Amino acid sequence: MNWPATLIALAGLLMTALGAVHLLYTLRGQRLDPVDPALIAAMRRTPMHITQETDMWRAWLGFNASHSLGAIGFGTMLAGLAVSDVRLFAGHPLLAIWALAMAAGYLWIARACWFSVPRRGLLSALCLLAAGLLALLLR
């Protein structure tokens, strides 16, 4: 595997790992739960404006789980394309732009809403991806 493919695959693997850990923390344990148990109770008895079919707690779990699956899918796709044929990124500029926009979007959300661990991981993934795409372009 060449340098561009390696860098892009590492970016994808990092995104996949972040998504997998997030999914694990969403479904197991209390790491992503509010510290105040009264807030969890309030979320469980509060429906959403859009529907009475769910409550804020179940919606919170679903939002987190689907977010995790998105990161896992994005990272797996990046790594898979890098390993199978990294030239696809050079041959289809929109694919490279989309990948950079997705990684930058995750980083923007991390800076606005999250904490330092995912922010550093996403910054690292974006840097690896950008370096891999630049190395591919300069070949």
C-alpha positions as CSV (number, residue, x, y, z in Angstrom):
1,M,0.0,0.0,0.0
2,N,1.3,3.5,-0.9
3,W,1.5,6.6,1.3
4,P,-1.7,8.2,0.1
5,A,-3.7,5.0,0.6
6,T,-2.1,4.5,4.0
7,L,-2.9,8.0,5.3
8,I,-6.5,7.9,4.0
9,A,-7.0,4.4,5.4
10,L,-5.7,5.5,8.8
11,A,-8.1,8.4,8.7
12,G,-10.9,6.0,8.0
13,L,-9.9,3.6,10.7
14,L,-9.7,6.4,13.3
15,M,-13.2,7.6,12.3
16,T,-14.5,4.0,12.5
17,A,-12.9,3.6,16.0
18,L,-14.4,6.8,17.3
19,G,-17.8,5.8,16.0
20,A,-17.5,2.3,17.5
21,V,-16.5,3.6,20.9
22,H,-19.3,6.2,20.8
23,L,-21.8,3.4,20.0
24,L,-20.4,1.2,22.8
25,Y,-20.7,4.2,25.2
26,T,-24.2,4.9,24.0
27,L,-25.5,1.4,24.5
28,R,-23.5,0.3,27.5
29,G,-22.6,2.0,30.7
30,Q,-23.2,5.6,31.8
31,R,-20.4,7.5,30.2
32,L,-22.8,9.5,27.9
33,D,-25.6,9.8,30.4
34,P,-26.4,13.0,32.2
35,V,-24.8,13.2,35.7
36,D,-28.1,14.2,37.2
37,P,-30.5,11.2,37.4
38,A,-33.4,13.6,37.7
39,L,-32.6,14.8,34.1
40,I,-32.8,11.2,32.8
41,A,-36.1,10.8,34.6
42,A,-37.4,14.1,33.1
43,M,-36.2,13.0,29.6
44,R,-38.1,9.7,30.0
45,R,-41.4,11.4,30.7
46,T,-41.0,14.2,28.2
47,P,-42.3,13.6,24.7
48,M,-41.1,15.5,21.6
49,H,-43.1,18.3,19.9
50,I,-43.0,16.4,16.6
51,T,-44.5,13.2,18.0
52,Q,-45.9,11.6,21.2
53,E,-44.6,8.2,20.1
54,T,-41.3,8.5,21.8
55,D,-39.7,10.4,24.7
56,M,-36.5,12.5,24.8
57,W,-34.5,9.7,26.5
58,R,-35.2,7.2,23.7
59,A,-34.7,9.9,21.1
60,W,-31.4,10.8,22.7
61,L,-30.2,7.2,22.6
62,G,-31.4,6.9,19.0
63,F,-29.7,10.1,17.9
64,N,-26.4,8.9,19.5
65,A,-26.6,5.4,18.0
66,S,-27.4,6.7,14.5
67,H,-24.6,9.2,14.8
68,S,-22.2,6.4,15.7
69,L,-23.3,4.3,12.8
70,G,-22.7,7.3,10.5
71,A,-19.2,7.7,11.7
72,I,-18.6,3.9,11.4
73,G,-19.9,3.9,7.9
74,F,-18.0,6.9,6.8
75,G,-14.7,5.6,8.3
76,T,-15.2,2.2,6.9
77,M,-15.9,3.6,3.4
78,L,-12.8,5.8,3.5
79,A,-10.6,2.9,4.6
80,G,-12.2,0.5,2.1
81,L,-11.8,2.8,-0.8
82,A,-8.2,3.7,0.2
83,V,-7.2,0.0,0.4
84,S,-9.1,-1.2,-2.7
85,D,-8.2,1.7,-5.1
86,V,-7.1,5.0,-3.7
87,R,-7.0,6.5,-7.2
88,L,-10.8,6.8,-7.0
89,F,-10.3,9.9,-4.9
90,A,-8.2,11.5,-7.7
91,G,-10.5,10.3,-10.4
92,H,-13.6,11.6,-8.8
93,P,-12.9,15.0,-7.2
94,L,-16.4,15.2,-5.7
95,L,-15.6,12.1,-3.7
96,A,-12.5,13.7,-2.2
97,I,-14.4,17.0,-1.5
98,W,-17.3,15.1,0.1
99,A,-14.8,13.1,2.3
100,L,-13.1,16.3,3.4
101,A,-16.4,18.1,4.0
102,M,-17.7,15.2,6.1
103,A,-14.5,15.1,8.2
104,A,-14.5,18.8,8.6
105,G,-18.2,18.7,9.5
106,Y,-17.6,16.2,12.3
107,L,-14.8,18.4,13.6
108,W,-16.9,21.5,13.5
109,I,-19.6,19.7,15.6
110,A,-17.0,18.4,18.0
111,R,-15.6,22.0,18.5
112,A,-19.1,23.4,19.0
113,C,-20.7,20.7,21.1
114,W,-18.4,18.0,22.4
115,F,-15.2,17.7,24.5
116,S,-11.5,17.4,23.8
117,V,-11.1,13.6,23.2
118,P,-13.3,13.4,20.1
119,R,-12.2,16.8,19.0
120,R,-8.5,15.7,19.0
121,G,-9.4,12.4,17.3
122,L,-11.4,14.1,14.6
123,L,-8.7,16.7,14.0
124,S,-6.2,13.9,13.6
125,A,-8.5,12.1,11.2
126,L,-9.0,15.2,9.1
127,C,-5.3,15.9,9.0
128,L,-4.5,12.3,7.9
129,L,-7.2,12.5,5.2
130,A,-6.0,15.9,3.9
131,A,-2.4,14.7,3.9
132,G,-3.4,11.5,2.0
133,L,-5.4,13.4,-0.6
134,L,-2.7,16.0,-1.0
135,A,-0.1,13.2,-1.4
136,L,-2.3,11.6,-4.0
137,L,-2.7,14.9,-5.9
138,L,1.0,15.5,-5.9
139,R,2.0,12.1,-7.3
